[in-house]
Amino acid sequence: MKAIKRGGVRFKNSTLDYGLIARLLHWCSVTLLLSVLYLAGQIELEGEVIQRLVLVDQHSLMGLGLLALMLLRFSWRQVNVNPVKSYSLHPLQKMAAITLHRGIYALIIVQCLLGVYLWICSPGDLSAAVIAHDVMNDLVYIILLIHISAALYHQVFGVVSSKP
């Protein structure tokens, strides 16, 4: 699959690195995820019931947007080459990187779906779903911390390089 290049900009991934579309989808989803997490924190801090409901609606709508964006990212990733496979990493590091990315996609998509379920369900006993949503939220923080740490490690120590 040949990478599309227009005016010096490569839109699709190559075997060496990520293309413009993958990078834009990545940073848009990061921005949206941070916004969703920020609103979740604001919901916890808000004391007034009406304002909490407004924040829950905003959080939920942004979560829907994040779900759509993550599904788009997942679809885009399926039709593009994965540059990680050509990096000069130990095979276990490659496997860990690919597994971590798959875990991030799965966790965030399931978290968003669970949030949608909580948002549209009529009031009732949703305590198990709320607990699951909260636990998954903690997992999101953990997996993102691992991802950011690994990315920084590879950027600082330069161990991610493509084969010539």
KAVEN-V194937 format. One record per residue. SS is DSSP state (~ for helix, > for strand, _ for the rest). PHI is phi in whole degrees, -180 to 180 (* if undefined). PSI is psi in whole degrees, 0 to 359 (none if undefined). Layout:
SS PHI PSI
SS PHI PSI
This chain:
_ * 119
_ -84 138
_ -73 134
_ -82 131
> -131 124
> -125 120
_ 56 37
_ 88 356
> -108 125
> -95 119
_ -81 320
_ -94 161
_ -65 152
_ -114 179
_ -71 346
_ -97 326
_ -161 176
_ -81 144
_ -83 176
~ -60 316
~ -65 316
~ -62 320
~ -67 317
~ -64 316
~ -62 321
~ -61 307
~ -73 330
~ -67 318
~ -69 325
~ -62 313
~ -62 315
~ -67 320
~ -62 316
~ -62 323
~ -66 318
~ -64 317
~ -66 321
~ -61 313
~ -63 324
~ -60 319
~ -65 322
~ -66 325
~ -61 317
~ -65 328
~ -85 336
_ -72 131
_ -96 331
_ -81 129
~ -61 313
~ -61 316
~ -66 324
~ -62 317
~ -63 322
~ -63 315
~ -65 322
~ -63 317
~ -63 316
~ -63 315
~ -59 316
~ -67 317
~ -64 319
~ -66 324
~ -63 321
~ -62 317
~ -62 319
~ -65 319
~ -59 312
~ -61 317
~ -66 319
~ -67 323
~ -67 323
~ -65 315
~ -60 315
~ -61 316
~ -63 316
~ -62 320
~ -65 329
~ -69 334
_ -105 10
_ -124 153
_ -70 149
_ -98 109
~ -61 335
~ -57 327
~ -64 338
~ -99 356
> -67 148
_ -85 69
_ -114 158
_ -61 143
~ -52 324
~ -68 325
~ -67 320
~ -62 313
~ -61 318
~ -64 317
~ -64 315
~ -66 317
~ -64 319
~ -62 315
~ -63 318
~ -62 320
~ -63 320
~ -62 311
~ -58 309
~ -61 313
~ -63 313
~ -69 320
~ -65 314
~ -65 320
~ -60 316
~ -65 318
~ -63 319
~ -64 319
~ -62 319
~ -62 316
~ -58 314
~ -64 324
~ -71 321
~ -93 346
_ -71 147
_ -71 154
_ -56 141
_ 175 202
_ -84 92
_ -109 17
~ -59 322
~ -66 320
~ -68 321
~ -64 316
~ -62 315
~ -61 318
~ -61 317
~ -67 317
~ -64 317
~ -64 327
~ -61 316
~ -63 320
~ -64 324
~ -60 314
~ -60 316
~ -65 311
~ -68 326
~ -70 325
~ -64 319
~ -64 315
~ -62 312
~ -64 318
~ -61 315
~ -65 318
~ -63 316
~ -65 318
~ -57 312
~ -70 328
~ -72 317
~ -70 315
~ -94 357
_ 62 30
_ -83 350
_ -95 105
_ -141 150
> -88 152
_ -70 143
_ -67 none
